[in-house]
Amino acid sequence: MLILYNRELLRSSPVIRRMLVTGLGVQFFQQATGIDALVYYSPTIFRDSGITTESQLLGATVVVGVVKTVFIVIAIVLVDRVGRKPLLYVSTAGMTACLALLAASLSLLKSGALPGGVAVGLAILTVCGFVAFFSVGMGPINMVLSSEIYPLRLRAQAVAAGFALNRMASGAVAMSFLSICRAVTVAGAFAAFAAVSALSVAFVHLCVPETSGKTLEEIESLFGGGGVSVTHGGSGEVELGDAERLEHKR
């Protein structure tokens, strides 16, 4: 049965393929925008911005963790009230702005055009801002969205594929970050993340529908499916579309 499901996932209909693009895309962009690099190496970023003492580095890192926790709670409150797509818009746009500002401030500091105190303040502000925008949208909503868009018969396999892609992207970013920094500087690395984050804004606009409060059939129609189709034949068969296959035979 698992082999059949995997075969159906790989040789899927256009509707399922569009669902896969959305589900796999949000999982990829969640990590490709650099969240793990920023969290794992935040002491390195703060040190490059001019923070030198261990106590200051620890304090700045703790602030980042607190901000992340607070905005995850805010996301829990807003996700059903505001909807998935508006939060993803705010999240990806805010992340892009923070990454671009962080890259610019680190570059200006290195060239001597930015005072050290201002650079420290901007580094803390942009890192905390990035984490806040991530935690209110791309962080939690990618799993919510993945659990909603797929038909029941393919959901487990599709979500697992998305999570595998998420972990591979996370590992690639975390393992390559220091090498990228040595090649193009820390500022250059975050400029690259800003470019990827800008692509994620376009991806949300083009590929992510609003799924809040919608049934499986309504979600299928958002991806170009026919929604509910009812057929009556000699067998008295009642079928739903790709969203859920239900057959009742009299």
N, C-alpha and C positions, 0 to 999 in steps of 0.2 A: 504493500500500500504506500509506504514511504517513497519507493522508487517511482510509482505512478504520480504521486504528488509533485516530486521534484521535476519529473518530465513535464507535467502540466505547467509548472512555474517557468521552466526554461522555454517551452513552446507555447507561450501564453497568447491570449487575444490582445488586440490593440489596447483595450481598456485596462487589462491587467498590466501591460507594459507601461502604460502611463502611470499607474499606481506605483509600480516598481521604481520608475524614475523619481517620483516624488519621495517615496519612502527611503530609497537608497541615497538620494540627494541630500535630504536633511541630515541623515546620519553622517555622510561624508563632510558636509560643510560645518557641522558642529565641531569637528576636530581639526579640519583643515584651516580654520581661522585662527588657530594657535592657542587655544585655551590651555592645553596641557603645558605647552612651552612657557606660557606666561606664569602659570601657577607654580610649576616645578622650579623655574629659574628666576622667580621674582627677586630673590636676594641679589642675583647677578645683575638684573636690570636696575635695581635700586643702587647697587654699588657703582654701576656705570654712570648713573645720574648724579653721583656725588655724595651719597650716604656712605660713611666710612666706619662708624662704630658698630659693634655687634648688637648692642642694645637697640640702636636706631633701626638696624636692619630687621631685627626680630619684631620690634613694634610695628614697623610698616607692613611686614608679612602677616602679622596677627590682624591688623586692620583689614587687609584684603580678605582674610577668611571670614571675618565678621560680616563684611559687606556681602559676600557671597551667600551666607546663611540668611541674612535679612531679606535679600531680594528673591531668594527661592520661596520664602514664605509669602512674599507679595505676589509672586507668580501663581501660587496655589489659590490665592484669593481672587485673582483677576482672570484666570484662564477660562472659566465658564461665563463670567460676566462680560468680558470684553471680546472673547473669541481667540482662536489660535492665530489666524493670519495677522490681525492688527498687532498682536504682541510680537510676532516674528518680524514684522516690518520695523517696529520700534527697536527691537533687539539687534537686528542685522545692521540697520542704519547707524545706531549708536555705537556698536562695536567698530564699524568702519571708521567713524569719526575719531574714536579714542585711539585706535591703532595708528591712524595717520598722524594725529597730534603727538603721540608718543614717539613715533619715528622722527618727526620733524624736530621735537625738542632734544632728543638724543643727538641728532645730527648737528643742530645749532650749538649744543654744548661742546661737542668735540671740536668744532671749528672756532670756538671761543666767542661766538656771537651772542651767547646766552649766559647770564650770571648763574653761578652755581646754586644759589638759593632758589632762584626761579625754576631751574631745571629739576631740583629735588621736589618742589611742590607740584610741578607739572607731571613728573613721573608717578608720584603717588596718586594724584588726581586721575590721570588717564588709566592707570592700571586698575584702580578701584572702579572707575567708570566702565571700563571694559568688562570687568567681572560682574558688575551690577546689570549691565545690558544683557550679557550672556545668561545670567541666572534668571532673568525675568522672561526669557524667550527661548533662544536656541538650546539652552541647557536642559530644561525639563520638557519642553513641548515636543521635541523630536520623538520621544518615546510615546507620548500621548497620541500624536498624529499617526505614528506607525501602527498603533493598536487599533486605530479607527478606520483606516482607509482600505484594508485588505478584506476580501471575502473570507468567511470563516474557514473554508476548507484549505485555504492557502496561508492563513495568517501566521501560523507557527513557523513555517519554513521561510516566509518572506521577512518576518521580523528578525529571525535568526540570521538571515543573510545580511540584513541591514546592520545588526549589531556586530557581526564579524567585520564588515567594512569599516564601521566606526572604530573598532579596536585596532585594525590595521593602520588606519589613518592616524590614530593616536600614537601608536608605536613609531610610525615613520616620522611624525613631527617631533616627538620627544627625542628620538635617537639622532636626528639630523640637525637639531637646532644649534648646538654648539659648533658644529662644522660649518653651518651656514653663516653663523656670526663671525667665525674666523675668516670666511671668504668675503663677506660683504658688510661686515660690522653688525652690531646689534640693531642699529637704526635701519640698516638695509633689510635685515630679517623681518622687522616689524612693518616695514613698507611693503614687503611681499605679502605678509599676512593681511595688510589693509587692502591690497588688490584682490586677494581671494575673498575677503569679506564683502567687498563691493560686488563681486560676482554673486555672492549669496543673496544680496538684496534683489538682484535681477531674477535669480532663481525663485525666490519666494513669490515675486510678482507674477512670473510666468507659469510656474508649475505647482504651486501650493494652493488648493482651494480651502475655503472655510468649511470645517467639518463639525463645528460645535452645534449640538442639538439636532443633528441630522441622523436619519436612519441609514442602514446599510444600502438600501435601494436608492435613497436620495444621494448618498455619497457616490455610488456607482454612476449615477446620471451626471455628476459633476465631472467625471472622467470620460464622458462620452458614451456611457452605457445606456441601455434602453430602460433602466429601472425595472419596474415590475412588469412582467409579461405573463398573461394568463391564457392558457390554451385549454380548450375543452374538446376532447375527442371521445371516441368510443370508450376509452378507458377511464374517462373522467379525471384526467391528469391536470394538476395545478402546479405551475412552475414559476419560480422567481428567477430573475436574471443572474448575472455573475455574482451579485452581492451575496446571494444565499440561494442554494438550490434546495427547494422543498418540493417533494412529490407526494401527493396524496392520491392513492388509487382506491377507487371504490370497487 
